[in-house]
Amino acid sequence: MSELSTPGQRPETLEHAPLGRESNYPEHYDPSLLFPIARAANRAPLGIEESRLPFVGEDEWHAFELSWLNRKGKPIVAVARFRLPAESPNLIESKSWKLYLNSFNQTHFDDHAAVAQTLTADLSKAAGAEVKVELLAVDDAELMPRPLPGECIDDLDIDVRSYTPSSDHLAVGDEVVEETLTSHLLKSNCPVTGQPDWGSVMIRYRGPRLDREGLLRYIIGYRQHQDFHEHCVEHIFTDLMQRARPERLLVMARYVRRGGLDISPWRATPGEEPPLPLRLARQ
């Protein structure tokens, strides 16, 4: 068994979030550190109703700074993979997640299974839905980098004059195609600290052919946009569905890690699945 305490309740507003504040880093297990944030407020401006989500998807996280003590006091290390369902009412603020994971450092657990069970229970409570947890060895083959599938559009020679997202850039032709397009030029900024979040995006669809230059301008438009990773992906998905009206669509972003955590949200029309597991070299 692990050394457990009762998770506390946190307000769901960024005003009280630990992000951007000086924090103490606890070394003993404390699930009250987790800070849930309701998704609804950011979805409402996109016309997304919580009761009728237009997509399926997950937020896939990897934690590279997870360690605990076995019953003899010996440190154990692992890489954790978390999959948070898009239909969960809450996302979990990233710094609070890091602080929570740090609280395992000097805590004793019986085995890997006890750690996984504790993580599952605490994260699921904070998210309001079941979070899937896997513990991987630090040299597990699944963590080895692979390229994004599809055709990269980053070499297009385009003029760019706007660095805020505008769906006006999205245009389609008459031909119906099925293709996968990628870009490593995705960048957004933390809505609290303004820190840059670097990422790559993959768009797989069947529908009217997207104008590639317009699509690249649209992706670059997030360069000065402030929002969470998850909501940027939902913004891209929503704009593509409204402007291009594809039969099928998958949008997946893979963001560079910060503070030992990375996040790779994906949103899709029902029936579409991402190419998981998949990690990029700069993650």
One Martini backbone bead per residue (centre of mass of N, CA, C, O) as a GRO file, in nm:
protein
  283
    1MET     BB    1   0.102   0.032   0.013
    2SER     BB    2   0.036   0.361   0.034
    3GLU     BB    3   0.079   0.698   0.130
    4LEU     BB    4  -0.217   0.843   0.219
    5SER     BB    5  -0.446   1.102   0.124
    6THR     BB    6  -0.676   1.357   0.099
    7PRO     BB    7  -0.812   1.512  -0.142
    8GLY     BB    8  -0.853   1.825  -0.231
    9GLN     BB    9  -1.006   2.130  -0.300
   10ARG     BB   10  -1.037   2.327  -0.604
   11PRO     BB   11  -1.039   2.585  -0.781
   12GLU     BB   12  -1.144   2.671  -1.137
   13THR     BB   13  -0.914   2.908  -1.146
   14LEU     BB   14  -0.633   3.082  -1.249
   15GLU     BB   15  -0.598   3.268  -1.000
   16HIS     BB   16  -0.519   2.987  -0.816
   17ALA     BB   17  -0.292   2.892  -0.969
   18PRO     BB   18   0.050   2.784  -0.973
   19LEU     BB   19   0.097   2.920  -1.224
   20GLY     BB   20   0.351   3.167  -1.197
   21ARG     BB   21   0.443   3.068  -0.916
   22GLU     BB   22   0.585   3.031  -0.629
   23SER     BB   23   0.717   2.705  -0.525
   24ASN     BB   24   0.694   2.428  -0.345
   25TYR     BB   25   0.865   2.104  -0.330
   26PRO     BB   26   0.735   1.826  -0.259
   27GLU     BB   27   0.820   1.480  -0.114
   28HIS     BB   28   0.522   1.418  -0.024
   29TYR     BB   29   0.232   1.294  -0.061
   30ASP     BB   30  -0.007   1.519  -0.257
   31PRO     BB   31  -0.321   1.541  -0.412
   32SER     BB   32  -0.400   1.851  -0.355
   33LEU     BB   33  -0.222   1.976  -0.591
   34LEU     BB   34  -0.432   1.933  -0.784
   35PHE     BB   35  -0.554   2.139  -1.076
   36PRO     BB   36  -0.855   2.196  -1.192
   37ILE     BB   37  -0.999   2.278  -1.523
   38ALA     BB   38  -1.246   2.392  -1.691
   39ARG     BB   39  -1.339   2.355  -2.030
   40ALA     BB   40  -1.594   2.529  -2.101
   41ALA     BB   41  -1.486   2.824  -2.126
   42ASN     BB   42  -1.309   2.759  -2.393
   43ARG     BB   43  -1.547   2.629  -2.568
   44ALA     BB   44  -1.771   2.841  -2.603
   45PRO     BB   45  -1.635   3.033  -2.828
   46LEU     BB   46  -1.654   2.767  -3.035
   47GLY     BB   47  -1.943   2.621  -2.989
   48ILE     BB   48  -1.899   2.414  -2.753
   49GLU     BB   49  -2.076   2.148  -2.616
   50GLU     BB   50  -2.056   1.936  -2.354
   51SER     BB   51  -2.313   1.752  -2.446
   52ARG     BB   52  -2.191   1.803  -2.771
   53LEU     BB   53  -1.940   1.676  -2.892
   54PRO     BB   54  -1.752   1.696  -3.212
   55PHE     BB   55  -1.557   1.486  -3.060
   56VAL     BB   56  -1.279   1.289  -3.017
   57GLY     BB   57  -1.036   1.213  -2.744
   58GLU     BB   58  -0.701   1.308  -2.620
   59ASP     BB   59  -0.463   1.355  -2.350
   60GLU     BB   60  -0.121   1.308  -2.387
   61TRP     BB   61   0.106   1.218  -2.134
   62HIS     BB   62   0.447   1.278  -2.019
   63ALA     BB   63   0.661   1.157  -1.750
   64PHE     BB   64   1.022   1.210  -1.661
   65GLU     BB   65   0.984   1.277  -1.321
   66LEU     BB   66   0.955   0.975  -1.184
   67SER     BB   67   0.961   0.898  -0.827
   68TRP     BB   68   1.040   0.646  -0.572
   69LEU     BB   69   1.003   0.429  -0.290
   70ASN     BB   70   1.074   0.156  -0.156
   71ARG     BB   71   1.064  -0.037   0.135
   72LYS     BB   72   1.398   0.011   0.146
   73GLY     BB   73   1.455   0.311   0.009
   74LYS     BB   74   1.469   0.272  -0.292
   75PRO     BB   75   1.494   0.411  -0.587
   76ILE     BB   76   1.247   0.472  -0.840
   77VAL     BB   77   1.205   0.473  -1.199
   78ALA     BB   78   0.990   0.644  -1.446
   79VAL     BB   79   0.760   0.650  -1.716
   80ALA     BB   80   0.466   0.832  -1.773
   81ARG     BB   81   0.142   0.754  -1.910
   82PHE     BB   82  -0.129   0.970  -2.004
   83ARG     BB   83  -0.501   0.946  -2.052
   84LEU     BB   84  -0.718   1.208  -2.127
   85PRO     BB   85  -1.034   1.264  -2.178
   86ALA     BB   86  -1.217   1.490  -2.363
   87GLU     BB   87  -1.491   1.442  -2.182
   88SER     BB   88  -1.375   1.572  -1.959
   89PRO     BB   89  -1.445   1.847  -1.758
   90ASN     BB   90  -1.128   1.835  -1.697
   91LEU     BB   91  -0.832   1.972  -1.666
   92ILE     BB   92  -0.474   1.978  -1.583
   93GLU     BB   93  -0.256   2.162  -1.446
   94SER     BB   94   0.081   2.136  -1.503
   95LYS     BB   95   0.219   2.229  -1.238
   96SER     BB   96   0.048   2.061  -1.047
   97TRP     BB   97   0.138   1.795  -1.168
   98LYS     BB   98   0.437   1.824  -1.099
   99LEU     BB   99   0.408   1.855  -0.793
  100TYR     BB  100   0.267   1.587  -0.748
  101LEU     BB  101   0.497   1.404  -0.857
  102ASN     BB  102   0.711   1.508  -0.649
  103SER     BB  103   0.554   1.379  -0.396
  104PHE     BB  104   0.690   1.083  -0.452
  105ASN     BB  105   1.001   1.083  -0.386
  106GLN     BB  106   0.956   1.012  -0.044
  107THR     BB  107   0.767   0.769  -0.115
  108HIS     BB  108   0.624   0.465  -0.027
  109PHE     BB  109   0.608   0.162  -0.224
  110ASP     BB  110   0.554  -0.158  -0.316
  111ASP     BB  111   0.489  -0.093  -0.633
  112HIS     BB  112   0.395  -0.019  -0.946
  113ALA     BB  113   0.092  -0.074  -0.902
  114ALA     BB  114   0.052   0.129  -0.669
  115VAL     BB  115   0.124   0.377  -0.831
  116ALA     BB  116  -0.086   0.348  -1.058
  117GLN     BB  117  -0.336   0.350  -0.874
  118THR     BB  118  -0.290   0.631  -0.755
  119LEU     BB  119  -0.285   0.793  -1.015
  120THR     BB  120  -0.563   0.712  -1.120
  121ALA     BB  121  -0.736   0.817  -0.884
  122ASP     BB  122  -0.643   1.117  -0.874
  123LEU     BB  123  -0.677   1.201  -1.177
  124SER     BB  124  -0.974   1.119  -1.208
  125LYS     BB  125  -1.086   1.312  -0.996
  126ALA     BB  126  -0.984   1.577  -1.129
  127ALA     BB  127  -1.116   1.523  -1.422
  128GLY     BB  128  -1.397   1.341  -1.406
  129ALA     BB  129  -1.235   1.089  -1.528
  130GLU     BB  130  -1.081   0.838  -1.670
  131VAL     BB  131  -0.737   0.765  -1.627
  132LYS     BB  132  -0.474   0.650  -1.806
  133VAL     BB  133  -0.203   0.428  -1.690
  134GLU     BB  134   0.154   0.415  -1.757
  135LEU     BB  135   0.456   0.228  -1.694
  136LEU     BB  136   0.788   0.302  -1.797
  137ALA     BB  137   1.079   0.252  -1.907
  138VAL     BB  138   1.338   0.468  -1.988
  139ASP     BB  139   1.414   0.238  -2.242
  140ASP     BB  140   1.168   0.220  -2.398
  141ALA     BB  141   1.073   0.175  -2.725
  142GLU     BB  142   0.821   0.376  -2.716
  143LEU     BB  143   1.030   0.636  -2.666
  144MET     BB  144   1.120   0.639  -2.940
  145PRO     BB  145   1.175   0.817  -3.209
  146ARG     BB  146   0.938   0.946  -3.458
  147PRO     BB  147   0.790   1.034  -3.730
  148LEU     BB  148   0.560   1.196  -3.884
  149PRO     BB  149   0.305   1.126  -4.062
  150GLY     BB  150   0.339   1.249  -4.380
  151GLU     BB  151   0.325   1.578  -4.521
  152CYS     BB  152   0.534   1.841  -4.526
  153ILE     BB  153   0.469   2.217  -4.539
  154ASP     BB  154   0.725   2.406  -4.451
  155ASP     BB  155   0.857   2.473  -4.756
  156LEU     BB  156   0.675   2.687  -4.813
  157ASP     BB  157   0.668   2.998  -4.999
  158ILE     BB  158   0.563   3.241  -4.775
  159ASP     BB  159   0.363   3.495  -4.668
  160VAL     BB  160   0.363   3.665  -4.342
  161ARG     BB  161   0.129   3.894  -4.141
  162SER     BB  162   0.007   3.687  -3.924
  163TYR     BB  163  -0.016   3.589  -3.546
  164THR     BB  164  -0.322   3.506  -3.568
  165PRO     BB  165  -0.591   3.318  -3.572
  166SER     BB  166  -0.743   3.243  -3.906
  167SER     BB  167  -0.995   3.096  -4.099
  168ASP     BB  168  -0.953   3.260  -4.369
  169HIS     BB  169  -0.709   3.074  -4.471
  170LEU     BB  170  -0.918   2.858  -4.526
  171ALA     BB  171  -0.912   2.643  -4.816
  172VAL     BB  172  -1.084   2.486  -5.097
  173GLY     BB  173  -1.149   2.249  -5.326
  174ASP     BB  174  -1.313   2.009  -5.533
  175GLU     BB  175  -1.130   1.791  -5.457
  176VAL     BB  176  -1.127   1.469  -5.327
  177VAL     BB  177  -0.935   1.371  -5.040
  178GLU     BB  178  -0.664   1.167  -4.887
  179GLU     BB  179  -0.469   1.308  -4.617
  180THR     BB  180  -0.139   1.396  -4.470
  181LEU     BB  181  -0.048   1.676  -4.267
  182THR     BB  182   0.247   1.867  -4.170
  183SER     BB  183   0.388   2.060  -3.880
  184HIS     BB  184   0.664   2.249  -3.698
  185LEU     BB  185   0.520   2.562  -3.662
  186LEU     BB  186   0.400   2.530  -3.393
  187LYS     BB  187   0.289   2.807  -3.178
  188SER     BB  188   0.237   2.891  -2.841
  189ASN     BB  189   0.096   3.032  -2.532
  190CYS     BB  190   0.077   3.080  -2.220
  191PRO     BB  191  -0.201   3.215  -2.044
  192VAL     BB  192  -0.015   3.306  -1.789
  193THR     BB  193   0.314   3.341  -1.864
  194GLY     BB  194   0.391   3.337  -2.192
  195GLN     BB  195   0.519   3.089  -2.261
  196PRO     BB  196   0.651   2.889  -2.487
  197ASP     BB  197   0.489   2.651  -2.719
  198TRP     BB  198   0.617   2.378  -2.880
  199GLY     BB  199   0.513   2.227  -3.204
  200SER     BB  200   0.332   1.966  -3.365
  201VAL     BB  201   0.126   1.890  -3.661
  202MET     BB  202  -0.153   1.674  -3.748
  203ILE     BB  203  -0.347   1.627  -4.060
  204ARG     BB  204  -0.626   1.413  -4.110
  205TYR     BB  205  -0.817   1.362  -4.420
  206ARG     BB  206  -1.151   1.367  -4.574
  207GLY     BB  207  -1.186   1.586  -4.857
  208PRO     BB  208  -1.148   1.877  -4.949
  209ARG     BB  209  -0.886   2.031  -5.067
  210LEU     BB  210  -0.635   2.182  -4.915
  211ASP     BB  211  -0.482   2.473  -4.884
  212ARG     BB  212  -0.153   2.488  -4.799
  213GLU     BB  213  -0.085   2.782  -4.758
  214GLY     BB  214  -0.325   2.848  -4.577
  215LEU     BB  215  -0.265   2.638  -4.360
  216LEU     BB  216   0.012   2.749  -4.276
  217ARG     BB  217  -0.087   3.029  -4.193
  218TYR     BB  218  -0.276   2.927  -3.976
  219ILE     BB  219  -0.067   2.786  -3.794
  220ILE     BB  220   0.116   3.041  -3.755
  221GLY     BB  221  -0.116   3.211  -3.610
  222TYR     BB  222  -0.036   3.083  -3.311
  223ARG     BB  223   0.233   3.233  -3.220
  224GLN     BB  224   0.056   3.461  -3.022
  225HIS     BB  225  -0.120   3.258  -2.886
  226GLN     BB  226  -0.327   3.216  -2.590
  227ASP     BB  227  -0.317   2.874  -2.476
  228PHE     BB  228  -0.395   2.571  -2.440
  229HIS     BB  229  -0.322   2.290  -2.598
  230GLU     BB  230  -0.607   2.166  -2.610
  231HIS     BB  231  -0.750   2.427  -2.733
  232CYS     BB  232  -0.590   2.449  -2.992
  233VAL     BB  233  -0.689   2.183  -3.113
  234GLU     BB  234  -0.992   2.254  -3.101
  235HIS     BB  235  -0.969   2.502  -3.281
  236ILE     BB  236  -0.866   2.360  -3.534
  237PHE     BB  237  -1.091   2.156  -3.565
  238THR     BB  238  -1.329   2.357  -3.584
  239ASP     BB  239  -1.231   2.520  -3.830
  240LEU     BB  240  -1.210   2.282  -4.031
  241MET     BB  241  -1.505   2.192  -4.016
  242GLN     BB  242  -1.632   2.468  -4.106
  243ARG     BB  243  -1.452   2.526  -4.376
  244ALA     BB  244  -1.411   2.215  -4.507
  245ARG     BB  245  -1.597   1.972  -4.449
  246PRO     BB  246  -1.512   1.692  -4.367
  247GLU     BB  247  -1.565   1.357  -4.326
  248ARG     BB  248  -1.271   1.339  -4.203
  249LEU     BB  249  -1.089   1.398  -3.879
  250LEU     BB  250  -0.746   1.472  -3.765
  251VAL     BB  251  -0.600   1.626  -3.469
  252MET     BB  252  -0.245   1.651  -3.387
  253ALA     BB  253  -0.040   1.734  -3.106
  254ARG     BB  254   0.323   1.780  -3.031
  255TYR     BB  255   0.471   1.880  -2.747
  256VAL     BB  256   0.712   2.014  -2.584
  257ARG     BB  257   0.873   1.979  -2.311
  258ARG     BB  258   0.795   2.090  -1.964
  259GLY     BB  259   0.904   1.997  -1.664
  260GLY     BB  260   0.883   1.678  -1.764
  261LEU     BB  261   0.638   1.759  -1.960
  262ASP     BB  262   0.408   1.634  -2.198
  263ILE     BB  263   0.174   1.710  -2.477
  264SER     BB  264  -0.084   1.516  -2.683
  265PRO     BB  265  -0.334   1.619  -2.848
  266TRP     BB  266  -0.655   1.479  -2.970
  267ARG     BB  267  -0.892   1.523  -3.248
  268ALA     BB  268  -1.201   1.358  -3.369
  269THR     BB  269  -1.380   1.185  -3.556
  270PRO     BB  270  -1.557   0.927  -3.539
  271GLY     BB  271  -1.317   0.648  -3.588
  272GLU     BB  272  -1.065   0.800  -3.532
  273GLU     BB  273  -0.708   0.734  -3.512
  274PRO     BB  274  -0.409   0.757  -3.383
  275PRO     BB  275  -0.049   0.718  -3.399
  276LEU     BB  276  -0.014   0.498  -3.150
  277PRO     BB  277   0.275   0.532  -3.049
  278LEU     BB  278   0.429   0.874  -3.044
  279ARG     BB  279   0.757   1.026  -3.092
  280LEU     BB  280   0.957   1.298  -3.093
  281ALA     BB  281   1.272   1.417  -3.078
  282ARG     BB  282   1.185   1.703  -2.923
  283GLN     BB  283   1.036   1.547  -2.676
   0.00000   0.00000   0.00000
